[in-house]
Amino acid sequence: MCGIVGYTGVHQAAPILLEGLEKLEYRGYDSAGIAVSGTDREGNPCIEVVKAKGRLKVLCEMTDNGRSVHGCCGIGHTRWATHGEPSVANSHPHYAKNKRIAVVHNGIIENYQEIKEKLIKEGYVFTSETDTEVAAHLLDKYYTGDPVDAICRLMVRIRGSYALGILFQDRPGEIYAVRKDSPLIVGRSAEGNYIASDVPA
């Protein structure tokens, strides 16, 4: 089983994401990762992804408990290997090309191999063995500035049960989330909005 968390609000996202992932450790996992929407040294919007194989404490150590990853909007994931062995490359979040979209995914995309073959023919390069990377590249293919349109087109193409958390580089401060037959919870507070795959997070 996988775990998804997301936060956008007034606080730094990474520490909140790590705390949420810690509350999902009971589900079992073999790797973890976060993606945070922020800015690069030149002040341009960017999405920073940090992933680690193994226990969540490895990711916490890599990021100084989230303090080294800056931005107030992000998504996180704990992965239990289904497609592809436990590794950093197969860990979520997954980027689309040019790192303009990042995706976390709980569930299974049943027709991922068929879609992957078509995307490879169109020039997309895959860096993992996961079904999730297909969703990232497919979103990239469909994205022309309207996230909801790209997500709706994605949902028409993919089959299976899934919950997705999505960041778009040119939409700082925004998380997009969608589900089909997989749990996804949305929370709201005065200090921010949240998504999670289970109540404890």
Solvent accessible surface area in square Angstrom, and as a share of the most:
residue,aa,sasa,rsa
1,M,131,0.58
2,C,16,0.10
3,G,0,0.00
4,I,0,0.00
5,V,6,0.04
6,G,3,0.02
7,Y,1,0.00
8,T,24,0.14
9,G,28,0.27
10,V,104,0.60
11,H,79,0.35
12,Q,82,0.36
13,A,0,0.00
14,A,0,0.00
15,P,46,0.29
16,I,46,0.23
17,L,1,0.01
18,L,8,0.04
19,E,97,0.44
20,G,4,0.04
21,L,0,0.00
22,E,103,0.46
23,K,93,0.39
24,L,0,0.00
25,E,51,0.23
26,Y,134,0.51
27,R,28,0.10
28,G,24,0.23
29,Y,5,0.02
30,D,25,0.13
31,S,0,0.00
32,A,2,0.01
33,G,0,0.00
34,I,0,0.00
35,A,0,0.00
36,V,1,0.01
37,S,10,0.06
38,G,15,0.15
39,T,93,0.54
40,D,56,0.29
41,R,240,0.88
42,E,136,0.61
43,G,48,0.46
44,N,77,0.39
45,P,60,0.37
46,C,37,0.22
47,I,8,0.04
48,E,77,0.35
49,V,30,0.17
50,V,22,0.12
51,K,37,0.16
52,A,3,0.03
53,K,112,0.48
54,G,26,0.25
55,R,123,0.45
56,L,6,0.03
57,K,133,0.57
58,V,54,0.31
59,L,0,0.00
60,C,27,0.16
61,E,130,0.58
62,M,106,0.48
63,T,1,0.01
64,D,71,0.37
65,N,77,0.40
66,G,1,0.01
67,R,142,0.52
68,S,60,0.39
69,V,3,0.01
70,H,126,0.56
71,G,11,0.11
72,C,47,0.28
73,C,3,0.02
74,G,0,0.00
75,I,0,0.00
76,G,0,0.00
77,H,0,0.00
78,T,0,0.00
79,R,6,0.02
80,W,126,0.44
81,A,29,0.22
82,T,101,0.59
83,H,39,0.17
84,G,22,0.21
85,E,112,0.50
86,P,53,0.33
87,S,23,0.15
88,V,77,0.44
89,A,50,0.39
90,N,3,0.02
91,S,0,0.00
92,H,8,0.04
93,P,1,0.01
94,H,5,0.02
95,Y,53,0.20
96,A,3,0.03
97,K,99,0.42
98,N,121,0.62
99,K,117,0.50
100,R,78,0.28
101,I,0,0.00
102,A,0,0.00
103,V,0,0.00
104,V,0,0.00
105,H,3,0.02
106,N,13,0.07
107,G,32,0.31
108,I,75,0.38
109,I,0,0.00
110,E,114,0.51
111,N,10,0.05
112,Y,34,0.13
113,Q,88,0.39
114,E,83,0.37
115,I,1,0.00
116,K,30,0.13
117,E,90,0.41
118,K,101,0.43
119,L,2,0.01
120,I,90,0.45
121,K,176,0.75
122,E,93,0.42
123,G,56,0.54
124,Y,20,0.08
125,V,115,0.66
126,F,33,0.14
127,T,105,0.61
128,S,11,0.07
129,E,96,0.43
130,T,1,0.01
131,D,7,0.04
132,T,0,0.00
133,E,4,0.02
134,V,0,0.00
135,A,0,0.00
136,A,0,0.00
137,H,5,0.02
138,L,1,0.00
139,L,0,0.00
140,D,6,0.03
141,K,79,0.34
142,Y,17,0.06
143,Y,12,0.05
144,T,123,0.71
145,G,32,0.31
146,D,70,0.36
147,P,4,0.02
148,V,88,0.50
149,D,59,0.30
150,A,0,0.00
151,I,13,0.07
152,C,69,0.41
153,R,114,0.41
154,L,0,0.00
155,M,65,0.29
156,V,128,0.73
157,R,68,0.25
158,I,7,0.04
159,R,135,0.49
160,G,10,0.10
161,S,32,0.21
162,Y,1,0.00
163,A,0,0.00
164,L,0,0.00
165,G,0,0.00
166,I,0,0.00
167,L,1,0.00
168,F,1,0.00
169,Q,55,0.24
170,D,83,0.43
171,R,79,0.29
172,P,81,0.51
173,G,39,0.37
174,E,66,0.29
175,I,34,0.17
176,Y,39,0.15
177,A,41,0.32
178,V,23,0.13
179,R,122,0.45
180,K,90,0.38
181,D,106,0.55
182,S,9,0.05
183,P,73,0.46
184,L,27,0.13
185,I,66,0.33
186,V,111,0.64
187,G,27,0.26
188,R,212,0.77
189,S,58,0.37
190,A,110,0.86
191,E,90,0.40
192,G,8,0.08
193,N,67,0.34
194,Y,76,0.29
195,I,13,0.07
196,A,9,0.07
197,S,2,0.01
198,D,38,0.19
199,V,120,0.69
200,P,68,0.43
201,A,41,0.32
